[in-house]
Amino acid sequence: MSVNVTIAEPVEAAVLDVAHIGHIQGAFGTILHGDVAPRETWKHRLTTLLAIIGPGLIVMAGDNDAGAFATYGQAGQTYGTTLLWTLALLIPVLYVNQEMVLRLGAVTGVGHARLIFERFGKFWGAFSVVDLFLLNALTIVTEFIGISLALDYLGLNKVVGVVIAAGLIVAAASTGDFRRFERFSLALVFGSLLLIPICLMVNPPLGQAAHDFVVPQLPATGKLSDVMLLVIAIVGTTVAPWQLFFQQSYVIDKRITPRFIRYERLDLWLGIALVIVGAAAIIAFTAQAFAGTPEFGNFSDAGAIAVGLEKYAGRAVGVMFAIALIDAALIGASAVSLSTAYALGDVFSVRHSLHRGVKDAKGFYAVYVLLIAIAAGIVLTPGAPLGLLTVAVQTLAGVLLPSATVFLLLLCNDRAVLGPWVNGRFVNALTGAVIAGLVALSVILTASVLFPDSTGPRTIVVILVLGGVAAAAIALMSMAFGRKGAAEPASTLAINRDTWRMPPLATLPPARVSFAAKTWMGAMRLYLVVAGGLVLVRIVTLAVGGG
């Protein structure tokens, strides 16, 4: 078959590492660099999808990590299936955030951290990267906490097991072969499906679970401040800031270009389905296993969940849960470490690609290995506050997410960066509403921390109503803001979209950020610092038994 091949990238590419240009070498296929042949048959489309598939599945499977197992398990063991509805509300949040970063990655060829530095200045760039680095470092610790708990349950030596796990994570990424790493990661993704047979063996009432998935409600028992703390933790573990940085950089490293964005969107939807099914399964089977038992309402950690599952559902179920926990921790630690190494590679313009070997990208792999080593070391240190770290990471991620989404929205409306791929009005409206909703949850959390005895259902309703009004207002403003993004003639978009790439950063005109936007971002950052501090206060209070 004759194929008309043109080069997708401009002569002077914006990419920061030349290893990010070349053939797409996916786990299940290859697409040659410059391939613009039409996908006219289902077979050709399927082979293209198989080559592209990976970034969406990996980032979403990494989302259901060890911290997520603990958070979802706590929700099920403490409140049954009454909080399942939070997962349904998070589906559009997951898609709108991750679709924007995959689009940024494919079109710009530049990572999220570097774009923030270049378009908003060193102050905001440093603020975002420091947030990311600290939160990611804590997150990786929680992954090894999960591994150690699972090893304890299985009766295996914790020190040996943690060292082997750390070595496996480092070895998988250090071969200089992108395809080999992706195959390793997708094997772990398929391993996460172990949650489904666990759910079938425990056999929770699916009708009740389905009802609670679509009907929002608050648990009839429990302090509202504690319920809201857990809701924020669910948000933080399901939609975490590291996901934005990881998927954008991984799309770039996989060499996906605008021509294949529609396939990557499908990959993302498959990943979202995977994460929601897995999260719902954990909540449902823990709710069923612990209902009516002394352990109900007395969550300890993920290891105790395995013990309880064995006690009430059989040894096989407990062992399968422990294996699934190790699997989740491995992929989580790998993805979160990579997101940090990619981000620092972007910022400092050093080689940062899995296509390169260790000798060819020393700084990139040094960051990756250092994070893994420190996290493993902390977990093996006697007396480390591991339980406190697990809860803190998920909750802080939920509090910090709104600011990350703000920068994402601004970047996706920057025509110099995305050209014909800028957001349209609908995406802006949805993203604006998402930001308002995330802020409303943070406000509820802050109020419940400051006034735990007086923050009742009426206060929650008032805040949610005000949040809804704010969401509607921001959505309308965002739609107006997005008119510029949709203003280019359709004929021009049709001609340019598949081949348009961002020019080199040095050639871009300065970003135009209004004074009002700068003021709002500053206020947002100040609020998040205060809210994050209050969350830590509340977590420490709970940890020492202060109520």
DRENLUMGU-507270 format. One record per residue (C-alpha): residue number from 1; x, y, z; residue in three letters. Coordinates in Angstrom, 3 decimals, decimal comma. Layout:
% residues N
NUM X Y Z ala
...
This chain:
% residues 547
1 0,000 0,000 0,000 met
2 1,348 3,399 -0,925 ser
3 1,604 5,705 2,090 val
4 1,988 9,467 1,924 asn
5 4,424 10,203 4,751 val
6 5,201 13,667 6,088 thr
7 7,078 14,707 9,171 ile
8 4,654 15,757 11,931 ala
9 7,141 17,905 13,877 glu
10 8,428 21,287 12,628 pro
11 12,044 21,532 11,534 val
12 12,902 23,237 14,840 glu
13 10,991 21,252 17,446 ala
14 9,894 22,538 20,839 ala
15 10,789 19,257 22,546 val
16 13,492 19,544 25,214 leu
17 15,008 16,094 24,664 asp
18 15,580 14,794 21,127 val
19 14,826 11,278 22,399 ala
20 11,178 12,425 22,479 his
21 11,091 12,437 18,675 ile
22 10,932 9,166 16,751 gly
23 8,909 6,003 16,310 his
24 6,087 5,279 18,759 ile
25 7,247 2,032 20,353 gln
26 4,319 0,888 22,477 gly
27 3,930 -2,315 24,430 ala
28 1,702 -3,837 21,747 phe
29 2,890 -2,253 18,508 gly
30 4,928 0,341 16,644 thr
31 3,955 3,416 14,628 ile
32 6,698 4,799 12,429 leu
33 7,716 8,405 12,868 his
34 5,987 10,565 10,266 gly
35 3,256 7,989 9,553 asp
36 0,203 9,947 8,368 val
37 -1,518 7,111 6,497 ala
38 -5,318 7,182 6,907 pro
39 -6,771 4,580 9,290 arg
40 -9,571 3,388 7,021 glu
41 -10,180 -0,155 8,282 thr
42 -11,082 -1,465 11,726 trp
43 -7,960 -3,632 11,708 lys
44 -5,720 -0,635 11,042 his
45 -7,484 1,401 13,728 arg
46 -7,160 -1,437 16,236 leu
47 -3,446 -1,889 15,590 thr
48 -2,989 1,872 15,996 thr
49 -4,881 1,832 19,298 leu
50 -2,800 -1,093 20,555 leu
51 0,394 0,828 19,782 ala
52 -0,887 4,008 21,470 ile
53 -2,471 2,375 24,517 ile
54 -0,556 2,767 27,753 gly
55 -0,382 6,312 29,196 pro
56 -4,052 6,446 30,219 gly
57 -4,110 2,941 31,649 leu
58 -0,860 3,395 33,561 ile
59 -1,727 6,772 35,094 val
60 -5,150 5,532 36,191 met
61 -3,857 2,217 37,547 ala
62 -1,184 4,184 39,403 gly
63 -4,048 6,211 40,819 asp
64 -5,409 3,075 42,551 asn
65 -2,208 2,763 44,559 asp
66 -1,479 1,644 48,121 ala
67 -2,849 4,878 49,582 gly
68 -6,017 4,402 47,556 ala
69 -6,439 0,868 48,907 phe
70 -6,280 2,294 52,432 ala
71 -8,597 5,220 51,680 thr
72 -11,261 3,202 49,848 tyr
73 -10,962 0,416 52,408 gly
74 -11,499 2,905 55,224 gln
75 -14,581 4,273 53,461 ala
76 -16,101 0,803 53,124 gly
77 -15,137 -0,435 56,577 gln
78 -16,308 2,752 58,323 thr
79 -19,366 3,893 56,344 tyr
80 -20,355 0,945 54,159 gly
81 -21,176 1,882 50,575 thr
82 -22,666 5,300 51,426 thr
83 -19,702 7,187 49,918 leu
84 -19,650 5,348 46,582 leu
85 -21,309 8,352 44,924 trp
86 -18,088 10,340 45,305 thr
87 -16,526 8,091 42,648 leu
88 -19,310 8,844 40,150 ala
89 -18,813 12,585 40,620 leu
90 -15,084 12,206 40,043 leu
91 -15,425 10,607 36,582 ile
92 -15,804 13,935 34,712 pro
93 -13,057 15,449 36,893 val
94 -10,689 12,659 35,919 leu
95 -11,456 12,980 32,232 tyr
96 -11,368 16,752 31,891 val
97 -8,055 17,069 33,778 asn
98 -6,254 14,191 32,102 gln
99 -7,575 14,971 28,615 glu
100 -6,147 18,462 28,870 met
101 -2,686 17,232 29,884 val
102 -2,569 14,549 27,198 leu
103 -3,479 17,238 24,674 arg
104 -0,762 19,523 26,049 leu
105 1,778 16,726 25,846 gly
106 0,970 15,659 22,291 ala
107 0,800 19,216 20,919 val
108 3,667 20,931 22,761 thr
109 6,229 18,192 23,334 gly
110 7,128 20,010 26,574 val
111 6,365 18,842 30,119 gly
112 3,875 20,456 32,473 his
113 6,447 21,842 34,900 ala
114 8,462 23,620 32,200 arg
115 5,337 25,145 30,650 leu
116 4,334 26,631 34,017 ile
117 7,826 28,114 34,429 phe
118 7,866 29,560 30,924 glu
119 4,328 30,946 30,837 arg
120 3,802 32,087 34,451 phe
121 7,312 32,833 35,693 gly
122 9,820 31,369 38,136 lys
123 7,774 32,082 41,256 phe
124 4,715 30,114 40,191 trp
125 6,831 27,455 38,538 gly
126 8,898 26,909 41,665 ala
127 5,785 26,879 43,837 phe
128 4,200 24,165 41,686 ser
129 7,337 22,029 41,443 val
130 8,061 22,238 45,184 val
131 4,439 21,215 45,876 asp
132 4,846 18,319 43,476 leu
133 8,220 17,188 44,818 phe
134 7,183 17,150 48,477 leu
135 3,804 15,554 47,878 leu
136 5,283 12,945 45,534 asn
137 8,027 12,068 48,014 ala
138 5,396 11,439 50,689 leu
139 3,242 9,507 48,235 thr
140 6,088 7,136 47,372 ile
141 6,540 6,465 51,094 val
142 2,891 5,365 51,269 thr
143 3,510 2,910 48,436 glu
144 6,229 1,173 50,434 phe
145 4,014 1,285 53,515 ile
146 1,492 -0,726 51,512 gly
147 4,165 -3,205 50,437 ile
148 5,389 -3,673 54,019 ser
149 1,847 -4,221 55,325 leu
150 1,145 -6,819 52,639 ala
151 4,440 -8,596 53,357 leu
152 3,636 -8,679 57,081 asp
153 0,264 -10,264 56,355 tyr
154 1,798 -12,852 54,023 leu
155 4,402 -13,718 56,659 gly
156 7,348 -12,657 54,501 leu
157 10,463 -10,810 55,625 asn
158 9,656 -7,109 55,378 lys
159 13,212 -5,872 54,942 val
160 14,025 -8,329 52,177 val
161 10,677 -7,766 50,480 gly
162 10,922 -3,960 50,486 val
163 14,484 -4,080 49,129 val
164 13,440 -6,490 46,351 ile
165 10,447 -4,290 45,480 ala
166 12,635 -1,178 45,319 ala
167 15,139 -3,007 43,136 gly
168 12,386 -4,210 40,781 leu
169 10,954 -0,699 40,399 ile
170 14,395 0,739 39,631 val
171 15,358 -2,084 37,249 ala
172 12,129 -1,822 35,231 ala
173 12,773 1,826 34,372 ala
174 16,542 1,708 33,924 ser
175 16,985 -0,497 30,867 thr
176 16,968 2,310 28,311 gly
177 14,085 0,523 26,553 asp
178 10,776 2,408 26,706 phe
179 8,788 -0,562 25,409 arg
180 10,184 -2,852 28,102 arg
181 9,099 -0,442 30,839 phe
182 5,631 -0,081 29,344 glu
183 5,174 -3,844 29,148 arg
184 6,216 -4,150 32,796 phe
185 3,740 -1,409 33,773 ser
186 0,863 -2,874 31,764 leu
187 1,479 -6,277 33,341 ala
188 0,917 -4,568 36,699 leu
189 -2,184 -2,864 35,263 val
190 -3,664 -6,234 34,348 phe
191 -2,685 -7,494 37,810 gly
192 -4,983 -4,854 39,324 ser
193 -7,931 -6,768 37,851 leu
194 -7,469 -9,168 40,773 leu
195 -9,860 -6,894 42,665 leu
196 -12,767 -8,153 40,560 ile
197 -12,630 -11,830 41,635 pro
198 -12,163 -10,664 45,234 ile
199 -15,392 -8,697 44,932 cys
200 -17,196 -11,677 43,389 leu
201 -16,007 -13,986 46,178 met
202 -17,135 -11,607 48,945 val
203 -20,392 -11,078 47,024 asn
204 -21,628 -7,642 48,183 pro
205 -25,240 -6,639 47,329 pro
206 -24,734 -5,061 43,914 leu
207 -28,161 -3,430 43,899 gly
208 -27,404 -1,427 47,033 gln
209 -23,940 -0,574 45,728 ala
210 -25,405 0,665 42,433 ala
211 -27,925 2,803 44,330 his
212 -25,230 4,359 46,516 asp
213 -23,076 4,962 43,436 phe
214 -25,671 7,259 41,854 val
215 -27,475 8,733 44,897 val
216 -25,379 11,209 46,943 pro
217 -25,783 10,884 50,704 gln
218 -23,898 11,343 53,950 leu
219 -23,447 8,495 56,446 pro
220 -25,998 8,424 59,254 ala
221 -23,272 7,961 61,858 thr
222 -19,916 9,560 62,500 gly
223 -18,701 13,126 63,055 lys
224 -19,177 15,313 60,026 leu
225 -15,609 16,614 60,211 ser
226 -14,300 13,043 59,996 asp
227 -16,639 12,212 57,105 val
228 -15,505 15,278 55,166 met
229 -11,868 14,471 55,888 leu
230 -12,411 11,086 54,273 leu
231 -14,308 12,574 51,309 val
232 -11,401 14,934 50,646 ile
233 -9,028 11,973 50,958 ala
234 -11,066 10,078 48,329 ile
235 -10,833 13,091 46,034 val
236 -7,103 13,387 46,698 gly
237 -6,354 9,730 46,035 thr
238 -8,556 9,549 42,918 thr
239 -7,486 12,832 41,307 val
240 -3,930 13,643 42,398 ala
241 -1,626 16,422 41,129 pro
242 1,150 13,969 40,143 trp
243 -1,172 12,488 37,507 gln
244 -1,164 15,754 35,547 leu
245 2,629 15,904 35,392 phe
246 3,061 12,183 34,724 phe
247 0,635 11,740 31,843 gln
248 1,786 14,843 29,980 gln
249 5,429 13,784 30,214 ser
250 4,717 10,126 29,469 tyr
251 2,748 11,055 26,333 val
252 5,747 13,118 25,239 ile
253 8,207 10,337 26,012 asp
254 6,073 7,870 24,075 lys
255 6,297 10,299 21,139 arg
256 2,533 10,620 20,652 ile
257 1,652 13,485 18,296 thr
258 -1,642 15,374 17,707 pro
259 -2,617 12,932 14,954 arg
260 -3,148 10,217 17,592 phe
261 -4,906 12,240 20,284 ile
262 -8,252 10,544 19,598 arg
263 -6,669 7,143 20,280 tyr
264 -5,055 8,415 23,465 glu
265 -8,441 9,724 24,618 arg
266 -9,836 6,203 24,261 leu
267 -6,858 4,867 26,233 asp
268 -7,732 7,398 28,945 leu
269 -11,374 6,271 29,060 trp
270 -10,235 2,655 29,470 leu
271 -8,032 3,771 32,362 gly
272 -10,867 5,716 34,010 ile
273 -13,143 2,678 33,783 ala
274 -10,395 0,602 35,385 leu
275 -9,841 2,981 38,301 val
276 -13,548 3,474 39,050 ile
277 -14,325 -0,260 38,921 val
278 -11,351 -1,006 41,175 gly
279 -12,200 1,718 43,686 ala
280 -15,878 0,725 43,806 ala
281 -14,918 -2,922 44,266 ala
282 -12,712 -2,126 47,285 ile
283 -15,429 -0,047 48,958 ile
284 -18,110 -2,658 48,210 ala
285 -16,272 -5,763 49,377 phe
286 -14,860 -4,147 52,519 thr
287 -18,348 -2,862 53,384 ala
288 -19,798 -6,353 52,959 gln
289 -17,004 -8,210 54,747 ala
290 -16,991 -5,981 57,839 phe
291 -20,730 -5,223 58,131 ala
292 -22,040 -6,227 61,564 gly
293 -18,581 -7,169 62,883 thr
294 -16,570 -5,616 65,744 pro
295 -14,120 -4,257 63,136 glu
296 -16,806 -2,185 61,374 phe
297 -16,074 1,478 62,000 gly
298 -12,646 0,669 63,425 asn
299 -10,324 1,029 60,441 phe
300 -6,636 0,511 61,104 ser
301 -4,715 0,055 57,850 asp
302 -4,684 -1,940 54,615 ala
303 -2,927 -4,847 56,318 gly
304 -5,768 -5,113 58,824 ala
305 -8,212 -5,224 55,913 ile
306 -6,419 -8,312 54,594 ala
307 -6,649 -9,904 58,035 val
308 -10,347 -9,094 58,259 gly
309 -11,040 -10,414 54,772 leu
310 -9,392 -13,682 55,716 glu
311 -11,419 -13,840 58,939 lys
312 -14,791 -13,216 57,322 tyr
313 -14,328 -14,313 53,677 ala
314 -11,526 -16,877 53,710 gly
315 -7,751 -17,125 53,446 arg
316 -7,751 -16,997 49,656 ala
317 -9,492 -13,598 49,654 val
318 -7,009 -12,145 52,159 gly
319 -4,014 -13,395 50,164 val
320 -5,431 -12,064 46,895 met
321 -6,005 -8,660 48,500 phe
322 -2,411 -8,560 49,789 ala
323 -1,055 -9,465 46,339 ile
324 -3,246 -6,796 44,720 ala
325 -1,934 -4,282 47,286 leu
326 1,684 -5,061 46,378 ile
327 0,829 -4,798 42,678 asp
328 -0,833 -1,402 43,235 ala
329 2,102 -0,124 45,280 ala
330 4,645 -1,144 42,623 leu
331 2,899 0,692 39,802 ile
332 2,128 3,674 42,035 gly
333 5,730 4,075 43,203 ala
334 7,019 3,728 39,658 ser
335 4,617 6,280 38,134 ala
336 4,928 8,859 40,925 val
337 8,743 8,658 40,889 ser
338 8,751 9,082 37,124 leu
339 6,475 12,121 37,301 ser
340 9,013 13,803 39,598 thr
341 12,036 12,830 37,500 ala
342 10,291 14,015 34,324 tyr
343 9,344 17,347 35,943 ala
344 12,857 18,094 37,185 leu
345 14,287 17,040 33,834 gly
346 11,952 19,538 32,144 asp
347 12,812 22,370 34,500 val
348 16,597 21,932 34,326 phe
349 16,691 20,946 30,631 ser
350 18,572 17,704 31,238 val
351 18,008 14,485 29,333 arg
352 14,863 12,831 30,667 his
353 13,610 9,882 28,675 ser
354 13,067 6,159 29,207 leu
355 14,485 5,720 25,712 his
356 17,874 6,611 27,197 arg
357 20,055 4,351 29,329 gly
358 21,384 5,321 32,748 val
359 24,738 6,562 31,412 lys
360 22,946 8,776 28,897 asp
361 20,538 10,409 31,405 ala
362 22,297 10,317 34,763 lys
363 20,369 13,167 36,405 gly
364 16,983 11,778 35,369 phe
365 17,675 8,334 36,776 tyr
366 19,421 9,749 39,861 ala
367 16,211 11,529 40,899 val
368 14,167 8,408 40,206 tyr
369 16,450 6,097 42,204 val
370 16,918 8,581 45,059 leu
371 13,171 8,922 45,635 leu
372 12,717 5,154 45,697 ile
373 15,672 4,644 48,034 ala
374 14,593 7,339 50,506 ile
375 10,999 6,072 50,600 ala
376 12,090 2,476 51,186 ala
377 14,492 3,630 53,887 gly
378 11,817 5,603 55,744 ile
379 9,444 2,636 55,761 val
380 12,146 0,390 57,191 leu
381 13,008 2,938 59,912 thr
382 11,608 1,857 63,308 pro
383 9,099 4,295 64,816 gly
384 8,327 6,220 61,607 ala
385 4,760 7,682 61,687 pro
386 3,566 5,586 58,756 leu
387 -0,167 5,760 59,455 gly
388 -0,041 9,540 59,720 leu
389 1,804 9,826 56,398 leu
390 -0,744 7,663 54,572 thr
391 -3,716 9,804 55,610 val
392 -1,843 13,080 55,151 ala
393 -0,830 12,356 51,559 val
394 -4,333 11,593 50,286 gln
395 -5,904 14,565 52,069 thr
396 -3,242 17,096 51,083 leu
397 -3,501 15,971 47,461 ala
398 -7,205 16,822 47,531 gly
399 -6,496 20,241 49,020 val
400 -3,708 21,118 46,533 leu
401 -5,514 19,919 43,401 leu
402 -7,567 23,094 42,682 pro
403 -4,467 25,230 42,129 ser
404 -2,949 22,645 39,797 ala
405 -6,181 22,642 37,793 thr
406 -6,134 26,448 37,576 val
407 -2,720 26,444 35,871 phe
408 -3,870 23,628 33,613 leu
409 -6,920 25,643 32,534 leu
410 -4,813 28,716 31,801 leu
411 -2,313 26,721 29,737 leu
412 -5,089 25,109 27,708 cys
413 -6,414 28,564 26,788 asn
414 -2,991 29,855 25,740 asp
415 -3,166 30,031 21,932 arg
416 0,617 30,425 21,627 ala
417 0,967 27,040 23,343 val
418 -1,920 25,019 21,870 leu
419 -2,863 26,914 18,707 gly
420 -5,933 25,207 17,190 pro
421 -6,044 22,775 20,122 trp
422 -7,015 25,349 22,766 val
423 -10,051 24,624 24,919 asn
424 -13,514 25,297 23,638 gly
425 -16,273 26,877 25,691 arg
426 -17,734 23,607 26,978 phe
427 -14,398 22,289 28,286 val
428 -13,694 25,628 29,952 asn
429 -17,127 25,650 31,570 ala
430 -16,715 22,101 32,863 leu
431 -13,194 22,808 34,151 thr
432 -14,329 26,008 35,852 gly
433 -17,135 24,121 37,567 ala
434 -14,680 21,400 38,624 val
435 -12,362 24,007 40,195 ile
436 -15,267 25,578 42,076 ala
437 -16,392 22,163 43,292 gly
438 -12,909 21,267 44,519 leu
439 -12,622 24,582 46,330 val
440 -16,065 24,061 47,911 ala
441 -14,902 20,711 49,299 leu
442 -11,811 22,389 50,726 ser
443 -13,976 25,069 52,330 val
444 -16,180 22,403 53,918 ile
445 -13,097 20,648 55,237 leu
446 -11,659 23,874 56,609 thr
447 -14,940 24,746 58,321 ala
448 -15,240 21,275 59,833 ser
449 -11,684 21,533 61,167 val
450 -12,179 24,980 62,690 leu
451 -15,678 24,311 64,007 phe
452 -16,036 20,501 64,400 pro
453 -18,956 20,743 66,833 asp
454 -20,987 23,385 65,032 ser
455 -20,475 22,345 61,403 thr
456 -23,652 20,355 60,837 gly
457 -25,669 19,303 57,778 pro
458 -27,181 22,791 57,451 arg
459 -23,741 24,363 57,182 thr
460 -22,722 21,761 54,622 ile
461 -25,808 22,519 52,528 val
462 -25,124 26,250 52,663 val
463 -21,521 25,783 51,550 ile
464 -22,545 23,401 48,778 leu
465 -25,238 25,820 47,552 val
466 -22,750 28,686 47,565 leu
467 -20,266 26,404 45,836 gly
468 -22,883 25,548 43,220 gly
469 -23,563 29,235 42,599 val
470 -19,826 29,880 42,348 ala
471 -19,454 26,917 39,984 ala
472 -22,200 28,277 37,726 ala
473 -20,630 31,753 37,740 ala
474 -17,140 30,450 37,028 ile
475 -18,518 28,158 34,315 ala
476 -20,194 31,110 32,576 leu
477 -17,024 33,182 32,864 met
478 -14,974 30,274 31,546 ser
479 -17,324 29,856 28,588 met
480 -16,820 33,500 27,725 ala
481 -13,082 33,063 28,196 phe
482 -13,208 30,089 25,845 gly
483 -14,766 31,959 22,945 arg
484 -11,287 32,940 21,802 lys
485 -10,305 29,294 21,879 gly
486 -13,184 28,422 19,576 ala
487 -12,971 31,446 17,326 ala
488 -10,634 30,115 14,650 glu
489 -12,453 29,151 11,445 pro
490 -13,362 25,479 11,225 ala
491 -11,636 25,100 7,866 ser
492 -8,339 26,243 9,364 thr
493 -8,712 23,901 12,313 leu
494 -9,441 20,957 10,007 ala
495 -6,293 21,628 7,989 ile
496 -3,891 22,265 10,856 asn
497 -4,930 20,238 13,867 arg
498 -3,301 16,894 13,029 asp
499 0,108 18,387 12,243 thr
500 0,246 21,593 14,300 trp
501 2,918 21,551 17,018 arg
502 3,961 24,270 19,430 met
503 6,953 26,284 18,174 pro
504 10,125 26,405 20,327 pro
505 9,530 28,065 23,690 leu
506 11,995 30,857 22,988 ala
507 9,915 31,988 19,984 thr
508 6,597 32,253 21,839 leu
509 5,157 35,661 22,695 pro
510 4,863 36,376 26,431 pro
511 1,818 34,923 28,148 ala
512 -0,920 37,436 28,830 arg
513 -2,248 36,903 32,357 val
514 -4,579 39,610 33,580 ser
515 -4,130 41,359 36,927 phe
516 -7,427 39,846 38,082 ala
517 -6,177 36,347 37,225 ala
518 -2,898 36,943 39,068 lys
519 -4,773 38,234 42,117 thr
520 -7,102 35,236 42,073 trp
521 -4,174 32,799 41,775 met
522 -2,430 34,474 44,685 gly
523 -5,551 34,253 46,823 ala
524 -5,954 30,616 45,827 met
525 -2,411 29,801 46,882 arg
526 -2,832 31,601 50,217 leu
527 -6,054 29,735 50,906 tyr
528 -4,513 26,382 50,044 leu
529 -1,582 26,986 52,377 val
530 -4,023 27,750 55,200 val
531 -6,292 24,807 54,324 ala
532 -3,324 22,447 54,070 gly
533 -2,095 23,536 57,486 gly
534 -5,516 22,973 59,003 leu
535 -5,722 19,523 57,447 val
536 -2,401 18,608 59,037 leu
537 -3,634 19,884 62,405 val
538 -6,750 17,760 62,130 arg
539 -4,830 14,654 61,080 ile
540 -2,381 15,006 63,981 val
541 -5,302 15,498 66,378 thr
542 -6,922 12,305 65,127 leu
543 -3,606 10,433 65,265 ala
544 -3,067 11,251 68,952 val
545 -6,686 10,442 69,801 gly
546 -7,854 13,994 70,329 gly
547 -11,138 13,430 68,397 gly
